[in-house]
Amino acid sequence: MPVTLRLVDTLAPGLRVWVPTLSNESQRLADELRADPERARGVTFAGVQFPGIDRFDYLAVHPEARALGWFMTPALRRGLAEGRAELRAQDYLGIVRELREGEPFDVACAQLTPPDADGWCAPGLSADFLPFVWPRAKRRIAHLNPRLPRLASSFRVHVSEIDIAVEADAPLLDHAETRGGALEARIGAHAATLVRDGDTLQFGIGSVPLSLAQSLASHRRLRFHGGMLPAAFRTLWDAGAIDRDAPVITGLVLGDAALREHAATLPGLRLEPVTVTHDPAHLATLPRFVAINGAVEVDLFGQVNAERTSGAILAGAGGLPAVAQGALASPGGRLVIVLPATAKGGSVSRIVPALGAQSLVTLPRQLADAIVTEHGVAELRGRSLDARAQALIEIAAPGHRAALAAAWDEILRHA
């Protein structure tokens, strides 16, 4: 196996470099770039970095470094203002198509386990997008980190495929989720009424999923199929709510050391690429697939904005459009959107008359199913426009309901 002292020795001006992100973010690569920032000059670093999770700022390494991303982060926002960053408007399936059909990357960097006796390296904690980048990249480099767990995956890398490898013990990225209070508990309790024993769940990170998991503690035979395995899964497992014999399919494991250790003990856990975790056709084959996701705001037509607030882009569409389609095509499946009824201390309603110029439509109204706030559940699927609006007004904050009703009356007058 070829070995060099540094991963950054492969970098040069003009190259496009795919970097590991989220729970597979490489501390070794970050340390090398800090030690030799000239290696970042003129390099475009690309990866699916998430706001509030990924920690390393590639643009801060060198004033001539560039970045390409799909989720708005503080670093990317600064790079856009400086003219050295690009934000792509693609959801997960669009990213996969770009990685499969677009220009191959000059360098693909991965953080992997050291090889086993047969020379195979496992993808560590994440196998969501790397399987589409790695085979097409012109050069392949790897940080082999013995701290990574060897989780089962359909994707693996043989040492013969690696052009440059550096084996180095380095810390893994920890993500600690904030537990919610009474408001999140009420949202979670309402959402839990939509989940039945034996359902297959998809949910993400955050205080609402943690509260939801607590409300689902008495459920049984639940299954999991999602883009990321978060701390809330451990809550369900410890409560006995998860079917011990069912497969646990995810694109990545995101949490702290305790969650990583737990994931390594799960015999049914398997890391899969986005084409398995987020393929609507595959999700449609899972009976009673229930997707539970957050949003910024929902309008009275049932349109969902999960990306933009007050004109500022906060994130990206991510996997939400795909799991929404899959959930609605699944026999007995549900699409559940959860959000607090207000923002800014109650002064702003997150149930709005219609999405406006400062919003983005992440999900169109034809995909609307169930919307949940701390005030209850609005069942929208199969209901008329007016019935939808009335159901949404009922779960808005009481102080905003009269204004929403008046706005809806005005909308109907011009319909």
C-alpha positions in Angstrom: 0.0 0.0 0.0 1.5 3.4 -1.0 2.2 5.6 2.0 3.1 9.2 2.3 3.5 11.4 5.4 0.8 13.9 4.4 -2.6 13.9 2.7 -2.1 17.5 1.6 0.8 16.6 -0.7 -1.8 15.7 -3.3 -3.3 19.2 -3.3 -2.4 21.8 -6.0 -4.0 25.0 -7.3 -7.0 24.4 -9.6 -7.9 21.0 -8.2 -11.4 20.0 -7.1 -11.2 17.9 -3.9 -14.0 16.0 -2.3 -13.6 16.0 1.5 -15.1 13.8 4.2 -17.8 15.5 6.2 -20.2 15.1 9.2 -19.2 12.1 11.4 -16.4 11.1 9.0 -14.8 14.6 9.0 -11.0 14.0 9.1 -9.1 15.7 11.9 -5.9 14.6 10.3 -6.7 16.5 7.0 -7.7 19.6 9.0 -4.5 19.5 11.0 -2.4 19.2 7.9 -4.1 22.1 6.2 -3.6 24.3 9.3 0.1 23.4 9.4 0.6 24.1 5.7 -2.1 26.5 4.5 -0.4 27.1 1.2 -1.6 23.7 0.1 -5.2 25.1 0.0 -4.3 27.9 -2.4 -6.6 27.7 -5.5 -8.1 24.4 -4.3 -11.9 23.9 -4.4 -13.1 21.8 -1.5 -16.5 20.1 -1.9 -18.6 18.1 0.5 -22.0 17.8 2.0 -21.3 19.9 5.1 -24.2 20.6 7.5 -24.7 23.8 9.5 -24.1 23.3 13.2 -22.4 19.9 12.7 -19.3 20.1 10.5 -16.6 22.1 12.2 -13.8 22.6 9.8 -13.8 25.8 7.7 -11.8 25.1 4.5 -12.2 28.7 3.3 -10.5 30.0 6.5 -7.3 28.0 5.7 -6.2 30.3 2.8 -7.7 33.5 1.2 -7.6 31.8 -2.2 -9.3 28.6 -1.2 -12.7 27.9 -2.6 -15.7 25.8 -1.5 -18.6 24.0 -3.1 -21.6 23.0 -1.0 -25.2 22.0 -0.9 -26.2 23.3 2.6 -25.8 26.9 3.7 -23.2 27.2 6.5 -21.7 30.3 8.1 -18.4 29.6 6.2 -20.2 29.1 2.9 -22.2 32.3 3.5 -19.0 34.2 4.0 -17.5 32.6 0.9 -20.5 33.5 -1.2 -20.1 37.2 -0.2 -16.4 37.0 -1.1 -17.0 35.4 -4.4 -15.1 32.2 -3.6 -17.9 29.7 -2.8 -20.8 28.1 -4.7 -24.1 26.8 -3.3 -25.9 24.2 -5.4 -29.7 24.0 -5.3 -30.0 20.3 -5.3 -31.7 17.8 -3.0 -30.0 14.5 -2.2 -31.1 12.7 -5.3 -29.9 15.7 -7.4 -26.5 15.5 -5.6 -26.2 11.9 -6.5 -26.9 12.5 -10.1 -24.3 15.3 -10.2 -21.7 13.1 -8.6 -22.5 10.3 -11.0 -22.7 12.3 -14.2 -20.8 15.6 -13.6 -17.2 16.3 -13.8 -15.2 13.8 -11.7 -13.2 15.2 -8.8 -9.5 15.5 -9.1 -9.0 14.1 -5.6 -11.4 12.1 -3.4 -10.4 12.1 0.3 -12.0 9.6 2.6 -11.6 8.7 6.3 -11.7 4.9 6.5 -10.8 2.1 8.9 -7.4 0.5 8.6 -7.6 -2.6 6.3 -8.6 -6.0 7.6 -6.6 -9.2 6.9 -7.8 -9.2 3.3 -7.0 -5.5 2.7 -10.5 -4.1 2.9 -11.2 -0.8 4.6 -14.7 0.0 5.9 -16.2 3.4 5.4 -16.3 4.3 9.1 -19.4 6.1 10.2 -20.7 7.3 6.8 -21.4 5.7 3.4 -24.0 8.1 2.0 -22.2 10.0 -0.9 -18.6 8.6 -1.0 -19.7 5.6 -3.1 -20.5 7.9 -6.0 -17.4 10.0 -5.8 -14.7 7.4 -5.1 -14.9 5.2 -8.3 -14.7 8.3 -10.6 -12.1 10.4 -8.8 -8.7 10.8 -10.6 -6.8 10.3 -7.4 -7.9 8.7 -4.1 -6.4 9.4 -0.7 -7.4 8.1 2.7 -7.0 8.9 6.3 -7.0 5.4 7.9 -8.2 6.0 11.5 -8.1 3.1 14.0 -10.8 4.9 16.1 -13.4 4.3 13.4 -15.8 1.4 14.1 -15.9 -1.3 11.4 -19.6 -1.2 10.6 -21.3 -3.4 8.0 -21.8 -1.6 4.7 -22.4 -2.3 1.1 -19.5 0.0 0.3 -15.9 -0.8 1.1 -12.5 0.2 -0.2 -9.6 -2.1 -0.9 -6.1 -0.8 -0.2 -5.2 -1.4 -3.8 -7.6 1.4 -4.8 -5.9 4.0 -2.6 -3.2 6.2 -4.2 -2.1 7.7 -0.9 -2.9 6.5 2.6 -2.0 7.9 6.0 -2.7 5.8 9.1 -3.2 8.1 12.0 -5.1 8.0 15.3 -7.3 11.1 15.4 -10.4 12.2 17.4 -13.8 11.6 15.8 -16.4 14.3 15.4 -18.8 14.3 18.3 -22.3 15.8 17.9 -24.2 16.4 21.1 -27.9 17.1 20.6 -29.8 19.6 22.8 -32.7 18.2 24.7 -35.9 20.2 24.5 -38.2 21.5 27.1 -42.0 21.5 27.6 -42.7 22.8 24.1 -40.7 20.1 22.3 -42.3 17.5 24.6 -45.8 18.5 23.5 -44.8 18.4 19.8 -43.3 15.0 20.3 -46.3 13.7 22.1 -48.7 14.8 19.4 -46.4 13.3 16.7 -46.3 10.0 18.6 -50.1 9.6 18.1 -49.4 9.1 14.4 -47.0 6.2 14.9 -48.3 2.7 15.2 -46.5 -0.4 16.6 -44.5 -2.0 13.8 -44.0 1.2 11.8 -40.7 1.9 10.0 -39.4 5.3 11.1 -37.2 8.0 9.6 -36.3 11.0 11.6 -33.3 13.2 12.1 -31.4 15.1 14.8 -32.6 17.7 17.2 -34.7 18.3 20.3 -38.0 17.3 18.8 -36.8 13.8 17.6 -35.4 13.3 21.1 -38.8 14.2 22.7 -40.6 12.1 20.1 -38.5 9.1 21.1 -39.4 9.6 24.7 -43.1 9.7 23.7 -42.7 6.4 21.7 -41.1 4.5 24.6 -44.2 2.3 25.1 -44.4 1.4 21.3 -43.1 -1.9 20.2 -41.6 -3.5 17.0 -40.6 -0.2 15.5 -38.1 -0.3 12.7 -35.6 2.4 11.4 -34.6 3.3 7.9 -33.1 6.8 7.5 -30.3 9.0 6.3 -28.7 9.3 9.7 -28.9 7.4 12.9 -29.2 9.9 15.7 -29.2 9.8 19.5 -33.0 9.4 19.5 -32.6 5.9 18.1 -30.7 4.8 21.3 -33.5 6.1 23.4 -36.0 3.9 21.5 -33.7 0.9 21.7 -33.2 1.2 25.4 -36.9 1.5 25.9 -37.5 -1.8 24.0 -39.4 0.0 21.3 -37.2 -1.2 18.4 -37.6 -4.6 16.8 -34.4 -6.4 17.8 -34.5 -8.6 14.7 -35.2 -5.9 12.1 -32.4 -4.4 9.9 -31.3 -0.9 10.8 -30.5 0.9 7.6 -28.8 4.3 7.6 -26.4 6.4 5.6 -24.4 7.6 8.6 -24.2 7.4 12.4 -24.1 10.9 14.0 -23.7 11.4 17.7 -21.2 10.9 20.5 -18.9 8.1 21.6 -21.7 6.3 23.4 -23.9 6.2 20.2 -20.9 5.0 18.1 -20.3 2.2 20.6 -23.9 1.3 20.6 -24.0 1.3 16.8 -21.1 -1.1 16.7 -23.1 -3.6 18.8 -26.1 -3.7 16.5 -26.1 -6.8 14.4 -28.7 -5.5 12.0 -27.1 -2.1 11.4 -25.9 -1.5 7.8 -24.5 1.6 6.2 -26.0 2.3 2.7 -25.6 5.0 0.1 -28.3 7.6 -0.6 -29.7 5.5 -3.4 -30.9 3.1 -0.7 -31.7 5.4 2.2 -33.5 8.0 0.0 -34.7 6.3 -3.1 -38.4 6.9 -3.3 -39.0 3.7 -5.2 -37.3 1.7 -2.5 -39.0 3.5 0.3 -42.3 2.8 -1.3 -41.6 -0.9 -0.8 -41.4 -0.5 3.0 -44.8 -1.0 4.5 -45.9 1.8 6.9 -42.8 4.0 6.3 -43.3 7.1 8.5 -41.0 10.1 7.8 -40.9 12.7 10.5 -39.1 15.9 9.7 -38.9 19.5 10.8 -39.6 22.7 8.9 -39.3 26.5 9.2 -42.9 27.3 8.3 -46.0 25.8 6.6 -48.6 27.9 4.8 -52.3 27.4 4.7 -52.1 25.6 1.3 -49.9 22.9 2.9 -46.6 24.1 1.3 -43.5 23.5 3.4 -40.5 25.7 3.7 -37.6 23.9 5.4 -34.7 26.0 4.1 -35.2 29.8 4.4 -36.3 32.3 7.1 -36.5 36.1 6.8 -34.9 35.9 3.4 -31.8 34.0 4.7 -31.1 30.5 3.5 -30.5 28.3 6.6 -29.8 24.9 5.1 -30.8 23.0 2.0 -33.6 20.7 0.7 -31.4 17.6 1.7 -33.3 14.3 1.7 -36.7 15.7 2.6 -38.2 15.7 -0.9 -37.2 12.1 -1.5 -38.4 10.7 1.8 -41.7 12.6 1.5 -42.4 11.0 -1.9 -41.4 7.6 -0.5 -43.5 7.9 2.6 -46.6 8.8 0.6 -46.1 5.9 -1.8 -45.5 3.4 1.0 -48.6 1.3 1.9 -49.8 2.9 5.1 -47.0 5.4 5.1 -47.1 8.9 6.6 -45.3 12.1 6.1 -45.2 14.1 9.3 -43.9 17.7 9.5 -43.2 19.0 13.0 -42.5 22.5 14.0 -43.2 25.0 16.9 -46.2 27.2 16.2 -44.2 30.5 16.6 -40.8 32.0 16.5 -39.1 35.1 18.0 -40.7 34.7 21.4 -44.2 34.1 20.0 -44.3 37.3 17.9 -44.0 35.4 14.5 -46.4 32.6 13.5 -44.7 29.7 11.7 -48.1 28.8 10.2 -48.4 31.5 7.6 -51.1 32.5 5.0 -48.9 31.8 2.0 -45.2 31.3 1.5 -43.8 34.6 0.2 -40.7 36.1 -1.4 -38.5 35.4 1.6 -39.3 31.7 1.7 -38.6 28.6 -0.4 -40.9 25.8 -1.2 -39.2 22.7 -0.1 -42.3 20.5 -0.4 -45.3 21.4 -2.6 -48.8 21.3 -1.3 -49.7 18.1 -3.1 -47.3 16.2 -0.8 -49.0 17.6 2.4 -50.0 14.9 4.9 -49.9 15.7 8.6 -48.5 18.9 10.2 -47.8 18.9 14.0 -47.2 21.8 16.4 -47.4 21.9 20.2 -51.2 22.7 19.7 -52.0 19.5 17.9 -52.1 17.6 14.6 -53.5 19.0 11.3 -54.5 16.1 9.0 -54.3 17.5 5.4 -54.2 14.5 3.1 -57.3 14.1 1.0 -59.0 17.3 2.4 -60.2 20.3 0.4 -58.2 23.5 0.3 -60.5 25.2 2.8 -60.5 22.2 5.2 -56.7 22.1 5.1 -56.5 25.8 6.0 -59.0 25.5 8.8 -57.0 22.5 10.2 -53.8 24.4 10.1 -55.3 27.5 11.7 -56.4 25.3 14.6 -52.9 24.2 15.4 -51.4 27.7 15.1 -50.7 29.7 18.2 -54.0 31.1 19.6 -52.8 34.7 19.3 -52.3 34.3 15.6 -55.4 32.4 14.6 -57.7 35.4 14.0 -55.2 37.0 11.6 -54.7 33.7 9.8 -58.4 33.3 9.4 -58.8 36.8 8.0 -55.9 36.3 5.6 -57.5 33.0 4.4 -60.8 34.7 3.8 -59.0 37.3 1.7 -57.2 34.5 -0.3 -60.5 32.7 -1.0 -62.0 36.0 -2.3 -59.4 36.0 -5.0 -59.2 32.3 -5.6 
